[in-house]
Amino acid sequence: MTVALLDTNDCVLQLWGAGPVQQSPGYALLEGKDYQFGNDARGSARLRPRDINSRYWWQLSVEPLQPALGPARHTADLVHAHLLRLHREAGQPEELLLACSGSMQREQLSLLLGIVQQCPFEVVGLVNRSALLGSLHGGPGRLFHLELQLHQALITELAQSGSEIIVQRSVPLPGCGLLQLQERLVEVVASAFIRQTRFDPRRKAQTEQQLYDALPKALQALANSPETNIEVNGYQARIAGTDMVSAGQRLFTAAAEAMGSLSPADRLVADPLVALLPGIRDKFPIAQIAAGDELWRAMQQLTDHLLNRDGPLSFITALPCLAADDSSPIEPVVLEPMPVAITHPTHVLIGATAKPLTGTVNLAPGLTLEQQAQGWLLTGVATINGTAAKADEPLAAGDVIGSADGVAFKLIEVVD
């Protein structure tokens, strides 16, 4: 019997071993009283932001779901439903090995194992995904793994000790996730559209979705050419790769700080998504980009060290080293369009004071915020991020409202 492997990275969950690899990004879309997951949900992220949750893998818990999203009580319910859907689409394999990020807390791993006990499959192993990847990259010096998640990035340091590769530490890089990177890239592209055509593709959900859909192919083109064209709704803008480098600067800086001073023997292996970032070659010339199936290839060679059918599961963070390091150049990867979900604000920043958003909030005479089904809406004459406000446009964390008398109100998300 073939044991399937499920990589739980929420940028795109992947399940190997039950026919063609199944891929399902960590998005949940409320449809009536049911949910869509994966690519179908992701494709509606800009069009139906109030019906989307993309945080349930990252924030796995049994705390009440905020904001509410249909019948799910908490993020654990969404993870359970996503697992059931992915398992069914993969042909219902009987046994699974779970590869999880080192950023998952012990309580989250325990909760995940409790969730899978309610699923129609048996989990026979639990492994740190960086350790599994690192088993293919043995050699002297330290090995770093740059992992990209939806809402953060992660640097994991590994070291070879004898014949084993062992996880040493994992450092989260907040504000450096795929969604934040996309927002920065889209901001650069949208500014180019406004500057060159006076058309702002972000003003309507449909054209904003088109912009996000066009982004991956544009990044692929920029990997081979200094400039490329992006077309949205009949408008066309010329984009230079040098203009896009700034979007990844926060990630590059945070990753460099987490790794510290590198010796000539140290190495960096990055997830495939990282290859699309302009500037990655210049910032990290030592970086290698992992192949999309490396976790599956490593698992097939390490079955005896990974599977446990007879006792309690432990989180494996050390594995035999399979081969000496095999350096390979960075190769960009063609990806599906990657829209993002709006981050809903919880507070409004007035001067140095953060005021909670509840019900109706009066910002100034004739200027109010009101919570509706589609999100927080603005009533009154004002600007949003420097352009005239639209009454039916939902607001997001990070938006800056300008009143008629020049006072600025910034919407923010306060995370416990």
C-alpha positions in Angstrom: 0.0 0.0 0.0 1.4 3.4 -1.0 1.4 6.0 1.8 0.4 9.4 0.5 2.2 12.6 1.5 0.4 15.8 2.4 2.4 19.0 2.6 0.4 21.4 4.7 2.1 24.7 3.5 -0.9 27.0 3.1 0.4 28.7 -0.1 -0.6 25.5 -1.8 -1.3 22.2 0.1 0.0 19.3 -2.0 -0.9 15.6 -1.8 1.2 13.0 -3.5 0.8 9.3 -3.8 -2.8 8.8 -4.9 -2.6 9.5 -8.6 -1.7 12.9 -10.0 -0.5 15.4 -7.3 -3.4 17.3 -5.9 -2.9 21.0 -5.2 -5.2 23.2 -3.0 -4.2 26.7 -1.8 -5.3 27.5 1.8 -8.4 29.5 1.0 -12.0 28.8 2.2 -15.0 30.4 0.4 -18.4 30.4 2.0 -21.1 29.2 -0.4 -24.5 29.2 1.3 -23.9 26.8 4.2 -21.0 25.0 2.6 -17.5 25.9 1.6 -15.3 25.8 -1.5 -11.6 25.4 -1.0 -8.4 25.8 -3.0 -8.2 27.3 -6.4 -12.0 27.9 -6.7 -11.9 29.9 -3.4 -8.8 31.7 -4.3 -10.2 32.9 -7.6 -12.9 34.8 -5.6 -10.6 36.5 -3.1 -10.8 39.9 -4.6 -14.4 39.6 -5.8 -16.0 38.3 -2.5 -13.6 39.3 0.3 -16.2 39.0 3.0 -16.8 35.3 2.2 -13.1 34.4 2.2 -10.8 33.1 5.0 -7.1 32.5 4.2 -5.9 32.4 7.8 -7.3 29.1 9.1 -4.1 27.0 8.6 -1.9 29.7 10.0 -4.2 30.4 13.0 -5.3 26.9 13.7 -7.1 26.8 17.0 -10.5 26.2 18.7 -11.0 29.9 19.5 -14.3 31.4 18.1 -13.9 32.4 14.5 -13.5 36.1 14.0 -15.1 37.4 11.8 -17.7 34.6 11.5 -17.8 32.7 8.3 -20.9 30.5 8.0 -21.4 27.4 10.2 -17.7 26.9 11.1 -17.1 27.5 14.8 -13.4 28.0 14.6 -10.4 27.6 12.2 -10.2 23.9 13.2 -13.6 23.3 11.6 -12.3 24.9 8.3 -9.1 22.8 8.4 -11.2 19.6 9.0 -13.4 20.5 6.0 -10.5 21.3 3.8 -8.8 18.0 4.7 -12.0 16.0 3.8 -12.3 17.8 0.5 -8.7 17.3 -0.5 -8.7 13.7 0.6 -11.8 13.0 -1.5 -10.4 14.8 -4.6 -7.2 12.7 -4.2 -9.0 9.4 -4.5 -9.3 8.8 -0.7 -5.9 7.3 0.2 -6.0 5.2 3.4 -2.8 6.3 4.9 -1.1 9.8 5.0 2.2 11.2 6.2 1.9 14.9 7.2 4.7 17.3 6.5 4.2 20.5 8.6 6.0 23.7 9.0 8.3 24.4 11.9 6.2 27.5 12.6 3.4 25.3 13.9 3.2 25.4 17.7 3.0 22.2 19.8 -0.6 22.9 20.6 -1.4 23.3 16.9 0.3 20.0 16.0 -1.7 18.3 18.8 -4.9 19.9 17.5 -4.2 18.8 14.0 -3.6 15.2 15.1 -7.0 15.4 16.9 -8.6 16.7 13.8 -7.3 13.9 11.5 -8.7 11.4 14.0 -12.1 12.5 12.8 -11.1 12.0 9.2 -11.6 8.8 7.1 -7.8 8.1 6.8 -5.0 7.1 9.1 -2.0 9.4 9.7 1.1 7.3 10.1 3.8 9.9 10.4 4.4 13.6 11.2 7.6 15.3 9.9 9.0 18.8 9.8 8.9 19.8 6.1 12.2 21.6 6.3 13.9 18.4 7.7 12.4 16.3 4.9 13.6 18.8 2.3 17.0 19.2 4.0 17.6 15.4 3.8 18.3 15.9 0.1 20.8 18.7 0.7 23.5 17.3 2.8 27.0 18.9 3.1 29.3 21.0 5.2 28.2 24.2 6.8 24.8 25.3 7.8 21.7 24.8 5.6 18.9 27.4 5.6 15.4 26.8 4.2 13.4 29.9 3.2 9.7 28.9 3.3 7.0 31.1 2.0 3.5 30.9 3.6 0.4 33.0 2.9 0.8 35.3 5.9 4.5 35.0 6.8 7.8 33.6 5.7 10.0 31.3 7.8 13.8 30.7 7.9 14.7 27.3 9.3 18.3 26.5 10.1 19.5 22.9 9.7 22.9 21.3 10.3 24.4 17.9 9.4 25.6 15.9 12.3 27.2 12.6 11.2 24.8 11.0 8.8 21.8 13.1 9.9 20.4 16.4 9.0 18.8 18.1 12.1 16.6 21.2 12.5 18.3 23.7 14.7 15.8 26.6 14.9 13.0 28.2 13.0 12.5 32.0 12.8 9.2 33.5 11.6 9.4 36.5 9.3 6.2 38.5 9.9 4.8 40.7 7.2 6.8 38.7 4.5 4.1 36.2 3.4 2.9 35.6 -0.1 -0.1 37.9 0.4 2.0 40.8 1.6 4.4 40.3 -1.3 1.6 40.3 -3.8 0.1 43.5 -2.3 3.5 45.3 -2.7 3.9 44.0 -6.3 0.4 45.0 -7.2 1.0 48.5 -5.7 4.0 49.0 -8.0 2.1 47.8 -11.1 -1.0 49.8 -10.3 1.1 52.9 -9.9 2.6 52.3 -13.3 -0.9 52.0 -14.8 -2.0 55.3 -13.2 1.2 57.1 -14.2 1.1 55.8 -17.8 -2.6 55.5 -18.5 -4.5 57.3 -15.7 -6.3 54.0 -15.1 -6.3 52.5 -11.6 -7.1 48.8 -11.9 -7.6 48.6 -8.1 -10.7 50.8 -8.1 -13.0 47.9 -9.2 -12.9 44.3 -7.9 -13.1 42.9 -11.4 -10.1 44.8 -12.8 -8.2 44.3 -9.6 -8.8 40.5 -10.0 -7.5 40.8 -13.6 -4.4 42.5 -12.3 -3.7 39.7 -9.7 -4.3 37.1 -12.4 -1.8 38.8 -14.7 0.9 39.1 -12.1 2.5 35.6 -12.2 3.1 35.6 -16.0 4.5 39.1 -15.7 7.0 38.0 -13.1 7.9 35.0 -15.2 8.6 37.3 -18.2 10.7 39.6 -16.0 12.9 36.7 -15.1 14.1 36.6 -18.7 13.7 40.2 -19.8 14.3 43.6 -18.1 10.8 44.8 -19.0 7.3 43.4 -19.8 3.8 44.6 -20.6 0.8 44.0 -18.5 -2.7 44.5 -19.9 -5.9 45.0 -17.8 -9.3 45.8 -19.1 -7.9 47.1 -22.4 -5.2 49.3 -20.8 -1.5 48.4 -21.0 1.4 49.4 -18.8 5.1 48.8 -19.3 6.8 47.4 -16.2 10.5 47.1 -15.5 12.0 44.5 -13.3 14.0 47.1 -11.4 10.7 48.7 -10.3 9.6 45.5 -8.7 12.7 44.7 -6.6 11.4 46.9 -3.8 8.4 44.6 -3.2 10.7 41.8 -1.9 13.1 44.0 0.0 11.4 43.4 3.4 11.6 39.6 2.9 15.2 39.8 1.7 16.3 42.0 4.7 14.4 39.9 7.2 15.8 36.6 5.8 19.4 38.0 5.8 19.0 39.1 9.4 17.6 35.8 10.5 20.6 33.9 8.9 23.3 36.2 10.1 26.8 36.2 8.7 27.2 33.4 6.2 30.4 31.4 5.6 31.4 30.0 2.2 30.1 26.6 3.2 26.6 27.8 4.2 23.7 27.2 1.8 20.2 28.4 1.2 17.3 26.4 -0.3 14.1 28.3 -1.1 10.6 27.3 -1.9 9.7 27.5 -5.6 7.5 30.6 -5.2 10.5 32.6 -4.1 12.1 32.2 -7.6 9.6 34.6 -9.0 10.7 37.5 -6.9 12.7 40.1 -8.8 16.0 40.7 -7.2 16.4 37.3 -5.5 19.4 36.4 -7.6 21.3 39.6 -6.6 20.4 39.4 -2.9 21.1 35.7 -2.4 23.5 34.4 -5.1 24.0 31.2 -3.2 20.2 30.4 -3.2 19.0 27.2 -4.8 15.3 26.7 -5.6 13.7 23.5 -4.5 12.0 21.4 -7.1 8.3 21.1 -6.7 8.4 17.4 -5.9 11.4 17.2 -3.6 9.4 16.4 -0.5 7.8 13.5 -2.2 11.1 12.2 -3.5 12.7 12.4 -0.1 9.7 10.7 1.5 9.9 7.8 -0.8 13.5 7.2 0.2 13.0 7.6 3.9 9.8 5.6 4.5 11.4 3.4 7.2 12.4 6.5 9.2 9.1 8.3 8.8 6.2 5.8 9.3 4.9 4.8 12.7 1.8 2.6 12.6 2.2 1.1 16.1 2.6 3.9 18.6 2.0 7.6 19.3 3.3 10.0 16.7 6.2 12.5 17.3 7.2 15.5 15.3 10.3 14.3 13.4 13.0 17.0 13.1 16.1 14.8 12.3 16.5 12.5 9.3 19.3 10.6 7.5 21.1 12.7 4.9 20.4 11.1 1.5 23.0 12.8 -0.7 25.6 15.4 -0.9 24.5 18.9 -1.9 23.6 19.2 -5.5 23.8 22.9 -6.5 21.5 24.0 -9.2 20.7 27.5 -10.6 17.5 29.3 -9.8 14.8 28.5 -12.3 11.6 30.6 -12.3 8.4 28.6 -11.9 5.2 29.3 -13.8 2.4 29.6 -11.3 -1.4 29.9 -11.3 -2.8 33.4 -10.6 -2.6 34.2 -6.9 -5.2 36.7 -5.7 -5.3 37.7 -2.1 -7.9 38.1 0.6 -8.6 41.6 2.1 -7.4 42.0 5.7 -10.4 43.3 7.6 -9.7 46.2 9.9 -10.5 45.9 13.6 -9.5 49.5 14.7 -9.2 53.0 13.3 -6.1 55.0 14.2 -6.9 58.6 15.1 -3.7 60.4 15.9 -1.9 58.1 18.3 -5.2 56.4 19.6 -6.6 53.1 18.2 -10.4 53.1 18.4 -12.2 49.7 18.1 -14.5 49.4 15.1 -18.0 48.3 16.3 -21.3 49.0 14.7 -21.2 52.6 13.4 -18.2 54.9 14.0 -18.4 58.6 13.7 -15.1 59.9 12.4 -16.1 63.6 11.8 -19.2 65.6 11.1 -20.9 63.9 8.2 -18.3 61.2 7.9 -19.1 57.7 9.4 -17.9 54.1 9.1 -20.6 51.4 9.2 -20.3 47.6 9.2 -22.3 46.0 6.4 -22.4 42.4 5.1 -19.7 43.2 2.5 -17.4 44.9 5.1 -16.8 48.3 6.5 -18.3 51.1 4.3 -17.7 54.8 4.4 -20.4 57.4 4.3 -19.6 61.1 3.5 -17.3 63.1 1.4 -13.7 61.9 1.8 -10.7 60.3 0.1 -9.4 56.7 0.4 -5.6 56.4 -0.2 -5.6 59.8 -1.9 -8.5 59.2 -4.4 -12.2 60.0 -4.1 -14.1 57.5 -1.9 -16.9 55.3 -3.2 -19.8 54.6 -0.9 -20.1 50.9 -1.8 -16.4 50.0 -1.7 -15.4 47.8 1.3 -12.4 49.1 3.2 -9.4 47.1 4.3 -6.7 47.3 6.9 -4.1 49.8 5.7 -6.5 52.1 4.0 -6.1 55.8 4.9 -9.3 57.9 5.0 -8.9 61.7 4.4 -11.6 64.0 5.7 -12.7 67.2 4.0 -10.7 69.2 6.6 -7.5 67.3 6.0 -7.6 64.9 9.0 -6.3 61.4 8.3 -7.8 58.2 9.7 -5.9 54.9 9.2 -7.7 51.6 9.4 -5.6 48.9 11.1 -5.8 45.3 12.2 -4.9 44.6 15.9 -3.8 41.0 16.4 -3.8 39.5 19.9 
